[in-house]
């Protein structure tokens, strides 16, 4: 199911990296490319539901995050 999500991302210094509406793919996922070697606070919002998570992008970190479910 395709949905429109509000996506807000801040780096470890509090700089806003992304603050925009993104459309999911048909499978419900979004592509989110973040700079390497930092820790980010990612917040996804839709229809009053919100999920926040800390995501890091160091060499050993996972590149596919599936834990941020709104439902």
Protein Blocks (a to p, Z undefined) as FASTA:
>chain_A
ZZddddddddfkopafbdcdddddfkopacddddehiaddddddeehiacdddddfbfkl
cfbdcklcfZZ
